[in-house]
Amino acid sequence: MLAANRDQIRLQVIDLHEQGVGIREISRQINVTRNTVRRWVRRHGNEENIIDLRRNNHRPQVITQEQSRLMQMQYIMDAFTPTRHFAEAFEVHPSTIRRHLHAMGVHHRRPAKKIALTDAHKAARLIFARRYLNFDWTTTAFIDEKTFQSSQTGRLHLWRIDRTRYTEDHVLANNASGRITVNMSGWISSAGIGELVDLPPRATAQEYVDLLDETRNVIVTLMTNSKKRNPITVDGQPIHYVDEYIYLGQLVSFSNRQDKEIERRVGNAWKSYWSMKELMKGNLPLSLKRKLVDMCILPVLTYGAQTWSLTESQKSKLKVCQRDIERSILGVKRTDRIRNTTLRSKTRIADVGERTARLKWDWAGHVCRMHPDRWASLAGMTTETPVALE
């Protein structure tokens, strides 16, 4: 309803009311609700102005057009300028600055991170790609190292227009503090992605050579239970015989596989625990530490448990590992002579024995629901015909 029509209807309501027409009849003639008629009649009786003299209902403009242009130019030159800078300069709230920036198409984003490549780097990569365009990469492994360092500036934010994420001024430069440094090495080949290896801070030349040998062995290896091992070469490269290797995160071996895999699980669980040392040994609430153990450490400890056939000794190793982790979280020692039930009542961490059993039952149900032609279902079927006992 336009303001002029609304004011005219209000005057008609007052005119009919002064003529003695009732509220219901006025509502029927002018086609407005009775509550609206009562409100305008009441305002007229209180000698209030029933005509809307305002041009609009918007709030007064706080920031001028000149100030808006100044902000736009500033964020084009420096997208990392905080909004509080203009809030203090214009004596307005920071939300007002953010609202005007959004209206101008300048939005809050996180800065992009990418490798700073020079023109020489780009040209060299193009030359390499063209030279080996038709090269057979099936026997090649790509190995690289990366050093992860904590940032000195923390998390930064910027204000930019859309589709300018990788503009040179919007990319965050690496500014490492060096307080936390982790060296990692990884490889990839046509056979798949290799495991990440945590390199020591000061690795020797021999350690690097051993790492390369392990990578090569993972790519071209052969495992057999036969005592006769004839030399095999493929394209002039010898195939190394191994007694065990890691496949899909689990140890594959013909001898004593289960014990070795349990030892690996225990070792990896402790690695996962000590990688969160600052959290586990800090002032974090025990409830959050319990969630970290349930979500980050127990899955490592029980990885692949669906296919395990554990002995009592192997179950004991898993439980001992969990009890030691609980003691480390609570800051107690074995010499303190605290019962395991007391530790469990304090931590309330899921029991590793119950977790492995549940994983096996879940996997068994999953296999039973599979199509009978699936490999997992065929491998789990028995050829014996069940006989009913009388």
KOLFI-972436 format. One record per residue (C-alpha): x negated, y negated, z negated. Coordinates in pm, whole numbers, plus 32768, in hexadecimal, padded with zeros to 4 digits. Example, Ala and Ser with C-alpha at 12.3 -4.5 7.8 and 13.67 -1.06 7.14 Angstrom:
7B3281C27CF4
7AA9806A7D36
***
This chain:
800080008000
7F737EAD8064
7F437DA37F59
80357CB38006
814A7DBA8019
81097E1E7EB0
812D7CB77E37
826F7C8D7EFE
83047DC87E67
82AB7D517D0B
83617C087D49
84947CC77DC4
84937D997C87
848C7C627BAB
859B7BB57C79
86877CE07C5F
863F7D027AED
869C7B967AB0
87E07BD37B70
883A7CDD7A6F
87F67E117B45
87917F457A7C
86437FF87A85
86CD812D7B34
877E805F7C42
86447F8C7C82
857980CA7CA6
867581547DA1
868A80177E74
85157FCC7E8C
84A4813B7E8E
83AF812B7D6D
83A281F37C2D
845F81837AF9
832081797A2D
828C80817B25
83C17FA97B0F
83B37FAE7992
82407F527992
82717E237A75
83A57DB179B6
82E57DCE786F
81C37D0378F8
82B37BF87972
83517BEC7817
81FA7BBD777A
81BE7A987867
80A47B4F7916
804A7B0D7A81
80D97C267B55
802B7BAC7C93
7ED47C467CD7
7DF27B1C7D23
7CB47BF07D47
7C217C1C7EA3
7B9C7D767E4F
7B6B7E5D7D29
79F37E8F7D5A
78EE7E307C5C
781D7CFC7CA9
76E77D3A7D78
75BE7D567C89
74A67D7E7D88
74937C8B7EA9
74507CE88011
72F57C4E7FF9
72A27D2C7ED0
73267E5C7F8C
72427E1080B4
711F7DE27FC5
715E7F3B7F2B
717D7FDC8081
702F7F4B80F4
6F867FB37FAF
6FF4811F7FCD
6F8481288137
6E2780BC80CA
6E1D81857F85
6F2282987F5E
6E9E82F27E02
6F0B81A57D67
6FDF81EF7C30
713C815A7C24
70F880C17AD0
70097FD07B7F
712B7F227C32
72177F537B0C
71327E807A33
70F37D827B47
72667D4F7B98
72DA7D7D7A2D
73D17E927A84
73FB7FFC7A20
732B81027ADE
746E81AE7B4D
74CB806E7C06
7383807D7CC4
73B881EC7D18
751B81A97D8F
74A780977E7C
738C81727EFE
748282897F51
7561818C8001
7436812780D9
73EC82938132
72BC82AF804D
72DF83EB7F7B
722584887E59
714B85AE7EBF
7022867B7E4D
6EE086417F0E
6E6B87478004
6D2488007FDD
6C57887D8101
6AF288AA816D
6A57876781E9
69E187BF8348
690786D5840F
691186C08589
67D687958595
687D88A384C3
69AE88A985A5
68D988BF86DF
680789DC8650
693F8AA385F3
69D18A7B874E
688C8AF287EB
68878C238706
69F28C798754
69BD8C6188CD
687C8D2B88C2
691B8E50880A
6A738E3888A7
6A6D8F9E892D
698D90318820
69EC917A8776
6A1F911D8608
6A8A92778591
692F92C38504
68F49169846E
693290F3830D
69508F8482B3
68BC8F38815C
68D38DE880B1
68948D527F5C
69538C427EAB
690D8B7D7D70
6A418B047CB5
6A0989DE7BCA
6AEB891A7AE8
6B4687BF7B5F
6ACD86887AAD
6BF685AE7B06
6D0C86A67ABC
6E4D86A57B85
6E78857A7C6B
6FAC84FE7D24
6FE1841C7E4D
70F3835F7F05
7105838B807E
71F5839C81A1
725C84E98237
717C85AB8329
703A850D82AA
6FCF862681BF
6E7D86668262
6E2584FF82AF
6CC184BD8243
6D2B83C38138
6E2884B880A7
6D3C85E08075
6CAF86067F18
6B3586147F0C
6A9687217E34
6A21868A7CED
69AA87A87C14
694E87827AA9
689588CD7A8E
691F891C7934
69C38A5B79B4
69198B0A7AD7
69728C5B7B6E
68B38CF97C91
69788DEE7D66
69228EBC7E98
6A0F8F687F86
6A19900E80D9
6B0D906481EA
6AF8914A8319
6BD59200840E
6C04930B82FF
6CAB920F8218
6C5F911D8101
6B5491788006
6B53913D7E91
6AE18FF97DF5
699B901A7D36
693E8F3A7C12
67D58ED27C4D
66F18E877B25
66918D177AFD
65298D5B7B5F
652B8E8B7C40
63DF8F167CB1
63878F7C7E15
63AC90EB7DBA
650B90B17D36
656E90127E81
64D891387F40
659B922E7E67
66D891687EAB
669F917D8023
665D92F2800C
679F93297F4B
68609264804F
67C5932B8169
680E947280B9
69799413808C
699E93D681FE
68EB9508828C
68F99624818E
6964978C8191
69CC985B8065
69DE99D5806F
69DF9AF37F79
69039BC2805B
679D9BFE7FEB
67289BF88155
66F79A8F81BD
66779A62831C
660499058386
670D9847844C
66D797078511
67D1962685C0
6744953386C1
65EE956A862C
6663951584CB
6649963083CB
677996978304
672996AE8191
67AB97CF80C3
683F976B7F75
68CC982F7E53
69D3972C7E00
6A5C95E17E79
6B6A94E27E2B
6CA394EB7F02
6DCE94097EC2
6D4293AE7D70
6D1D95157CF4
6BF695FE7CDC
6BF697207DD2
6B1798427D72
6B0E99BF7D7E
6A7B99E67C21
6AEF995C7AD6
6BC498547B82
6CBC98147A6B
6BBC97C8795B
6AF996DF7A3E
6C3596287AA4
6C9E95FA7937
6B47956978E8
6B6B94797A0F
6CC4940F7999
6C4193CC783A
6B1B930578C1
6BF7923679AA
6CEC91F2788F
6BD5916377BB
6B60909178E2
6CBE90077903
6CC88FC0778D
6B7B8F0C777F
6BD28E3F78B3
6CDF8DA177D3
6BFC8D8076A4
6C4C8C11766E
6DBE8C647659
6DA78DA67592
6CAF8D1B7497
6D478BBF748C
6E6A8B2673D1
6F708BA874C2
70A88C2E7411
70AB8DA673E2
71ED8DC274AC
713F8D3175DF
700F8E1175AB
70FA8F3975A3
718D8ECF76F2
70318EAF7787
6FDB90107716
712190A27799
710B8FF178E9
6F948FE07930
6ED890EA786A
6FC192157847
7008922179C0
6E8E923779F7
6E6B934678F1
6F8894187980
6F4F93D97AF5
6F9C951C7BB1
702B95C67A7D
714B964E7B50
706597627BD3
6FA797AD7A93
6FB798F679D8
6F249886788E
6E8C99657787
6E9C990E7617
6D3398957624
6D7D97AB7746
6EB69725769C
6DE496E27569
6CE996167635
6DFF953676B8
6E949505755E
6D4094BD74C2
6D0393B375CB
6E539312757E
6E15931A7406
6CC092767432
6D5D91627504
6E63912973F8
6D56911272EB
6C94901973BE
6DCC8F4173E8
6E188F457273
6CAA8F137214
6C8E904C713D
6B8B9163713D
6B9692D87109
6AE692A96FBA
6C1591E46F42
6CCF93316F31
6E1892B06FBF
6F0893BC7035
6F6F93CF71A2
70DE93AD7143
708F92637098
6FDC91E471CD
7100924572A9
71FD919F71C4
713B905871E4
70EF90597358
7227911373D4
717091697515
7205927A75EE
716893CC75A3
7087944776BB
70FA95AE768D
7266955176B6
7210947677E0
715B958D789B
727A967D7857
737A958278D4
72AF95417A0F
72A396B77A59
741B96DC7A27
746395AC7B01
738696357C15
7426978D7BF9
758096F47C23
750496267D48
747F975E7DF5
75C5981A7DB7
768897047E60
75A097027F8F
75FB979680DD
7589990480E1
74AB98C28211
73D497C0815D
7270982A810C
729497E47F98
73CB98B97F8A
732B99D7804E
71F499D27F75
72C499E77E39
73A39B047EAC
736B9C6C7E45
73919D957F2B
74099E787E15
757A9EC27DFE
76049E877CA0
76929FBD7BFC
77B39FA57B09
776BA03C79B7
786FA129792B
***
